[in-house]
């Protein structure tokens, strides 16, 4: 009964910023950590960041640490603020719920993804 919907992707120049949103619904939404993953064409899905249910715990992949910030509001929405974007960040970004950790197999629910393209 958990549904996730990402938004906020788009086309930006090298060094630009985007803010992604993950809106959740369903009775069990927010009961576990929420993660962000990304996948470029022909590559495996990789971990970006996760945040605990209360927001007390945040963890980032080394490739984005210092540039990206994960957060959540008082409603059922998780955000990913992406600054100083690089062409290497180009990918479809997905949010995930119902799990915990840095591996895709640890999560039970996934959004459809939002495309982020960084031009050089």
C-alpha positions, -999 to +999 in steps of 0.1 A: +000+000+000+031+023-001+035+045-031+063+069-039+064+097-065+096+116-074+097+151-089+121+179-095+144+165-121+155+185-152+183+198-173+210+220-157+244+233-166+276+220-150+278+235-115+240+241-112+215+229-086+183+209-084+160+199-056+143+165-059+112+155-039+099+121-029+062+122-019+050+091+000+016+077+006+002+046+023-003+033+059+033+022+063+050+052+047+078+066+068+081+036+091+116+028+079+144+048+063+140+065+029+169+063+004+178+079-029+195+059-057+205+067-092+209+048-124+225+058-157+219+039-189+238+007-191+249+009-155+237-006-122+216+014-098+239+030-071+233+044-037+232+082-032+218+089+003+194+078+030+176+093+060+159+078+090+122+081+098+128+110+122+156+126+102+182+120+130+204+098+108+217+108+074+243+090+052+258+099+019+278+081-008+314+094-011+307+107-046+280+132-034+291+140+001+295+177+006+274+185-025+240+168-018+218+171+012+189+148+022+161+161+044+125+155+053+096+178+063+067+174+087+046+157+060+054+125+042+080+140+018+118+135+015+141+159-004+174+157-021+191+191-026+218+187-053+244+214-055+275+218-077+262+192-101+286+175-125+280+157-158+288+125-139+256+130-119+234+125-149+211+096-142+175+087-133+170+093-096+147+070-076+136+071-040+131+040-020+113+031+012+106+001+034+142-007+042+175+006+055+210+008+042+230+014+010+220-017-011+190-017-035+179-051-023+173-037+012+143-016+001+107-028-006+092+001-024+104+023-053+093+053-072+092+056-109+122+079-111+130+115-122+156+123-148+185+146-140+207+157-169+238+179-163+253+194-195+289+202-199 
